């Protein structure tokens, strides 16, 4: 019975850590997407205005 309880505890900890990593990766994916959109807007603004310096 103690072995089963230990296995369940280990599986619960692994699932908890994995769930945290997946949520943080999802957050970082959205942050990267927003930064990419901002970079495209800045690039287009430089092309349209003809400025070569930031």
MIPABA-403918 format. One record per residue: x, z, y of N, C-alpha, C, O in turn; residue number from 1; residue in one letter. Coordinates in steps of 0.001 Angstrom, whole numbers, m for minus. Example, Ala and Ser with C-alpha at 12.3 -4.5 7.8 and 13.67 -1.06 7.14 Angstrom:
BEGIN
<n.X: 13190	n.Z: 7800	n.Y: m5690	ca.X: 12300	ca.Z: 7800	ca.Y: m4500	c.X: 13200	c.Z: 7800	c.Y: m3300	o.X: 14236	o.Z: 8465	o.Y: m3319	seq: 1	type: a>;
<n.X: 12850	n.Z: 7080	n.Y: m2250	ca.X: 13670	ca.Z: 7140	ca.Y: m1060	c.X: 12900	c.Z: 7870	c.Y: 30	o.X: 13409	o.Z: 8039	o.Y: 1138	seq: 2	type: s>;
This chain:
BEGIN
<n.X: 821	n.Z: 0	n.Y: m1195	ca.X: 0	ca.Z: 0	ca.Y: 0	c.X: 863	c.Z: 0	c.Y: 1257	o.X: 528	o.Z: m674	o.Y: 2231	seq: 1	type: x>;
<n.X: 1974	n.Z: 747	n.Y: 1253	ca.X: 2858	ca.Z: 766	ca.Y: 2415	c.X: 3508	c.Z: m595	c.Y: 2634	o.X: 3732	o.Z: m1001	o.Y: 3775	seq: 2	type: x>;
<n.X: 3815	n.Z: m1306	n.Y: 1542	ca.X: 4405	ca.Z: m2637	ca.Y: 1656	c.X: 3424	c.Z: m3600	c.Y: 2314	o.X: 3815	o.Z: m4390	o.Y: 3173	seq: 3	type: x>;
<n.X: 2160	n.Z: m3541	n.Y: 1923	ca.X: 1132	ca.Z: m4397	ca.Y: 2510	c.X: 952	c.Z: m4082	c.Y: 3997	o.X: 809	o.Z: m4996	o.Y: 4809	seq: 4	type: x>;
<n.X: 959	n.Z: m2814	n.Y: 4354	ca.X: 835	ca.Z: m2413	ca.Y: 5746	c.X: 2028	c.Z: m2909	c.Y: 6564	o.X: 1858	o.Z: m3346	o.Y: 7702	seq: 5	type: x>;
<n.X: 3221	n.Z: m2846	n.Y: 5998	ca.X: 4419	ca.Z: m3341	ca.Y: 6678	c.X: 4365	c.Z: m4843	c.Y: 6898	o.X: 4736	o.Z: m5328	o.Y: 7967	seq: 6	type: x>;
<n.X: 3906	n.Z: m5586	n.Y: 5896	ca.X: 3797	ca.Z: m7042	ca.Y: 6013	c.X: 2776	c.Z: m7409	c.Y: 7080	o.X: 3007	o.Z: m8316	o.Y: 7879	seq: 7	type: x>;
<n.X: 1647	n.Z: m6707	n.Y: 7094	ca.X: 618	ca.Z: m6987	ca.Y: 8104	c.X: 1157	c.Z: m6694	c.Y: 9506	o.X: 891	o.Z: m7444	o.Y: 10445	seq: 8	type: x>;
<n.X: 1914	n.Z: m5601	n.Y: 9645	ca.X: 2478	ca.Z: m5254	ca.Y: 10955	c.X: 3470	c.Z: m6319	c.Y: 11414	o.X: 3461	o.Z: m6693	o.Y: 12587	seq: 9	type: x>;
<n.X: 4315	n.Z: m6812	n.Y: 10528	ca.X: 5295	ca.Z: m7844	ca.Y: 10883	c.X: 4590	c.Z: m9140	c.Y: 11283	o.X: 4974	o.Z: m9778	o.Y: 12264	seq: 10	type: x>;
<n.X: 3572	n.Z: m9527	n.Y: 10534	ca.X: 2827	ca.Z: m10746	ca.Y: 10854	c.X: 2137	c.Z: m10592	c.Y: 12210	o.X: 2110	o.Z: m11539	o.Y: 12995	seq: 11	type: x>;
<n.X: 1582	n.Z: m9419	n.Y: 12495	ca.X: 916	ca.Z: m9188	ca.Y: 13776	c.X: 1906	c.Z: m9291	c.Y: 14929	o.X: 1578	o.Z: m9869	o.Y: 15965	seq: 12	type: x>;
<n.X: 3103	n.Z: m8748	n.Y: 14774	ca.X: 4123	ca.Z: m8818	ca.Y: 15828	c.X: 4567	c.Z: m10258	c.Y: 16039	o.X: 4722	o.Z: m10695	o.Y: 17180	seq: 13	type: x>;
<n.X: 4773	n.Z: m10999	n.Y: 14957	ca.X: 5187	ca.Z: m12399	ca.Y: 15077	c.X: 4118	c.Z: m13221	c.Y: 15791	o.X: 4436	o.Z: m14042	o.Y: 16651	seq: 14	type: x>;
<n.X: 2860	n.Z: m13006	n.Y: 15440	ca.X: 1774	ca.Z: m13743	ca.Y: 16097	c.X: 1657	c.Z: m13368	c.Y: 17572	o.X: 1367	o.Z: m14225	o.Y: 18407	seq: 15	type: x>;
<n.X: 1880	n.Z: m12103	n.Y: 17896	ca.X: 1821	ca.Z: m11665	ca.Y: 19286	c.X: 2922	c.Z: m12328	c.Y: 20110	o.X: 2660	o.Z: m12815	o.Y: 21210	seq: 16	type: x>;
<n.X: 4151	n.Z: m12352	n.Y: 19592	ca.X: 5268	ca.Z: m12975	ca.Y: 20316	c.X: 5051	c.Z: m14479	c.Y: 20434	o.X: 5296	o.Z: m15055	o.Y: 21494	seq: 17	type: x>;
<n.X: 4595	n.Z: m15121	n.Y: 19363	ca.X: 4363	ca.Z: m16565	ca.Y: 19395	c.X: 3269	c.Z: m16919	c.Y: 20403	o.X: 3396	o.Z: m17908	o.Y: 21124	seq: 18	type: x>;
<n.X: 2221	n.Z: m16140	n.Y: 20460	ca.X: 1149	ca.Z: m16380	ca.Y: 21421	c.X: 1648	c.Z: m16257	c.Y: 22853	o.X: 1242	o.Z: m17034	o.Y: 23716	seq: 19	type: x>;
<n.X: 2516	n.Z: m15300	n.Y: 23115	ca.X: 3094	ca.Z: m15151	ca.Y: 24451	c.X: 3952	c.Z: m16334	c.Y: 24827	o.X: 3896	o.Z: m16798	o.Y: 25966	seq: 20	type: x>;
<n.X: 4755	n.Z: m16840	n.Y: 23884	ca.X: 5599	ca.Z: m17999	ca.Y: 24167	c.X: 4747	c.Z: m19231	c.Y: 24449	o.X: 5062	o.Z: m20007	o.Y: 25351	seq: 21	type: x>;
<n.X: 3685	n.Z: m19416	n.Y: 23696	ca.X: 2840	ca.Z: m20595	ca.Y: 23884	c.X: 2171	c.Z: m20543	c.Y: 25255	o.X: 2072	o.Z: m21568	o.Y: 25931	seq: 22	type: x>;
<n.X: 1713	n.Z: m19368	n.Y: 25673	ca.X: 1085	ca.Z: m19249	ca.Y: 26988	c.X: 2098	c.Z: m19509	c.Y: 28095	o.X: 1777	o.Z: m20173	o.Y: 29081	seq: 23	type: x>;
<n.X: 3318	n.Z: m18996	n.Y: 27946	ca.X: 4316	ca.Z: m19215	ca.Y: 28986	c.X: 4735	c.Z: m20678	c.Y: 29023	o.X: 4971	o.Z: m21222	o.Y: 30102	seq: 24	type: x>;
<n.X: 4832	n.Z: m21321	n.Y: 27872	ca.X: 5177	ca.Z: m22738	ca.Y: 27857	c.X: 4067	c.Z: m23572	c.Y: 28485	o.X: 4342	o.Z: m24551	o.Y: 29179	seq: 25	type: x>;
<n.X: 2838	n.Z: m23197	n.Y: 28249	ca.X: 1712	ca.Z: m23902	ca.Y: 28867	c.X: 1771	c.Z: m23754	c.Y: 30389	o.X: 1536	o.Z: m24721	o.Y: 31114	seq: 26	type: x>;
<n.X: 2083	n.Z: m22560	n.Y: 30873	ca.X: 2221	ca.Z: m22324	ca.Y: 32305	c.X: 3360	c.Z: m23166	c.Y: 32876	o.X: 3206	o.Z: m23785	o.Y: 33929	seq: 27	type: x>;
<n.X: 4499	n.Z: m23193	n.Y: 32190	ca.X: 5640	ca.Z: m23969	ca.Y: 32682	c.X: 5344	c.Z: m25464	c.Y: 32665	o.X: 5861	o.Z: m26208	o.Y: 33499	seq: 28	type: x>;
<n.X: 4524	n.Z: m25903	n.Y: 31730	ca.X: 4135	ca.Z: m27313	ca.Y: 31702	c.X: 3342	c.Z: m27667	c.Y: 32956	o.X: 3569	o.Z: m28717	o.Y: 33557	seq: 29	type: x>;
<n.X: 2424	n.Z: m26808	n.Y: 33349	ca.X: 1645	ca.Z: m27058	ca.Y: 34569	c.X: 2518	c.Z: m27001	c.Y: 35807	o.X: 2347	o.Z: m27805	o.Y: 36723	seq: 30	type: x>;
<n.X: 3458	n.Z: m26055	n.Y: 35849	ca.X: 4381	ca.Z: m25970	ca.Y: 36986	c.X: 5215	c.Z: m27245	c.Y: 37081	o.X: 5408	o.Z: m27776	o.Y: 38174	seq: 31	type: x>;
<n.X: 5708	n.Z: m27738	n.Y: 35953	ca.X: 6479	ca.Z: m28978	ca.Y: 35949	c.X: 5651	c.Z: m30164	c.Y: 36401	o.X: 6154	o.Z: m31035	o.Y: 37111	seq: 32	type: x>;
<n.X: 4398	n.Z: m30209	n.Y: 36006	ca.X: 3516	ca.Z: m31299	ca.Y: 36418	c.X: 3284	c.Z: m31276	c.Y: 37932	o.X: 3316	o.Z: m32322	o.Y: 38580	seq: 33	type: x>;
<n.X: 3054	n.Z: m30093	n.Y: 38492	ca.X: 2851	ca.Z: m29967	ca.Y: 39934	c.X: 4116	c.Z: m30366	c.Y: 40689	o.X: 4032	o.Z: m31059	o.Y: 41702	seq: 34	type: x>;
<n.X: 5284	n.Z: m29941	n.Y: 40213	ca.X: 6540	ca.Z: m30310	ca.Y: 40868	c.X: 6782	c.Z: m31812	c.Y: 40788	o.X: 7295	o.Z: m32401	o.Y: 41739	seq: 35	type: x>;
<n.X: 6426	n.Z: m32436	n.Y: 39683	ca.X: 6587	ca.Z: m33884	ca.Y: 39556	c.X: 5683	c.Z: m34616	c.Y: 40542	o.X: 6096	o.Z: m35612	o.Y: 41135	seq: 36	type: x>;
<n.X: 4456	n.Z: m34133	n.Y: 40722	ca.X: 3539	ca.Z: m34755	ca.Y: 41676	c.X: 4072	c.Z: m34608	c.Y: 43099	o.X: 4002	o.Z: m35550	o.Y: 43888	seq: 37	type: x>;
<n.X: 4602	n.Z: m33438	n.Y: 43427	ca.X: 5178	ca.Z: m33228	ca.Y: 44755	c.X: 6372	c.Z: m34153	c.Y: 44969	o.X: 6528	o.Z: m34714	o.Y: 46054	seq: 38	type: x>;
<n.X: 7218	n.Z: m34321	n.Y: 43949	ca.X: 8376	ca.Z: m35212	ca.Y: 44067	c.X: 7930	c.Z: m36655	c.Y: 44299	o.X: 8543	o.Z: m37365	o.Y: 45097	seq: 39	type: x>;
<n.X: 6883	n.Z: m37094	n.Y: 43623	ca.X: 6388	ca.Z: m38459	ca.Y: 43816	c.X: 5835	c.Z: m38625	c.Y: 45232	o.X: 6059	o.Z: m39661	o.Y: 45858	seq: 40	type: x>;
<n.X: 5123	n.Z: m37631	n.Y: 45742	ca.X: 4577	ca.Z: m37717	ca.Y: 47097	c.X: 5707	c.Z: m37795	c.Y: 48123	o.X: 5634	o.Z: m38590	o.Y: 49060	seq: 41	type: x>;
<n.X: 6753	n.Z: m36979	n.Y: 47958	ca.X: 7883	ca.Z: m37009	ca.Y: 48886	c.X: 8595	c.Z: m38352	c.Y: 48804	o.X: 8978	o.Z: m38913	o.Y: 49831	seq: 42	type: x>;
<n.X: 8775	n.Z: m38875	n.Y: 47592	ca.X: 9420	ca.Z: m40180	ca.Y: 47433	c.X: 8615	c.Z: m41276	c.Y: 48125	o.X: 9178	o.Z: m42111	o.Y: 48834	seq: 43	type: x>;
<n.X: 7307	n.Z: m41273	n.Y: 47922	ca.X: 6460	ca.Z: m42282	ca.Y: 48558	c.X: 6471	c.Z: m42141	c.Y: 50080	o.X: 6452	o.Z: m43147	o.Y: 50790	seq: 44	type: x>;
<n.X: 6501	n.Z: m40928	n.Y: 50582	ca.X: 6555	ca.Z: m40717	ca.Y: 52029	c.X: 7861	c.Z: m41263	c.Y: 52590	o.X: 7867	o.Z: m41844	o.Y: 53675	seq: 45	type: x>;
<n.X: 8967	n.Z: m41088	n.Y: 51872	ca.X: 10246	ca.Z: m41618	ca.Y: 52338	c.X: 10237	c.Z: m43143	c.Y: 52305	o.X: 10778	o.Z: m43780	o.Y: 53208	seq: 46	type: x>;
<n.X: 9637	n.Z: m43733	n.Y: 51286	ca.X: 9602	ca.Z: m45198	ca.Y: 51188	c.X: 8709	c.Z: m45787	c.Y: 52285	o.X: 9065	o.Z: m46789	o.Y: 52904	seq: 47	type: x>;
<n.X: 7570	n.Z: m45176	n.Y: 52520	ca.X: 6626	ca.Z: m45707	ca.Y: 53500	c.X: 7186	c.Z: m45585	c.Y: 54917	o.X: 7080	o.Z: m46520	o.Y: 55711	seq: 48	type: x>;
<n.X: 7785	n.Z: m44430	n.Y: 55234	ca.X: 8276	ca.Z: m44224	ca.Y: 56590	c.X: 9639	c.Z: m44878	c.Y: 56816	o.X: 10042	o.Z: m45088	o.Y: 57960	seq: 49	type: x>;
<n.X: 10348	n.Z: m45201	n.Y: 55742	ca.X: 11648	ca.Z: m45850	ca.Y: 55871	c.X: 12778	c.Z: m44894	c.Y: 56177	o.X: 13886	o.Z: m45334	o.Y: 56485	seq: 50	type: x>;
<n.X: 12530	n.Z: m43599	n.Y: 56101	ca.X: 13587	ca.Z: m42623	ca.Y: 56362	c.X: 14425	c.Z: m42446	c.Y: 55108	o.X: 13898	o.Z: m42411	o.Y: 53996	seq: 51	type: x>;
<n.X: 15726	n.Z: m42334	n.Y: 55294	ca.X: 16637	ca.Z: m42155	ca.Y: 54144	c.X: 17198	c.Z: m40749	c.Y: 54078	o.X: 17892	o.Z: m40410	o.Y: 53119	seq: 52	type: x>;
<n.X: 16917	n.Z: m39928	n.Y: 55069	ca.X: 17397	ca.Z: m38539	ca.Y: 55050	c.X: 16205	c.Z: m37610	c.Y: 54961	o.X: 15100	o.Z: m37927	o.Y: 55404	seq: 53	type: x>;
<n.X: 16462	n.Z: m36462	n.Y: 54377	ca.X: 15374	ca.Z: m35488	ca.Y: 54224	c.X: 15514	c.Z: m34427	c.Y: 55287	o.X: 14704	o.Z: m33503	o.Y: 55348	seq: 54	type: x>;
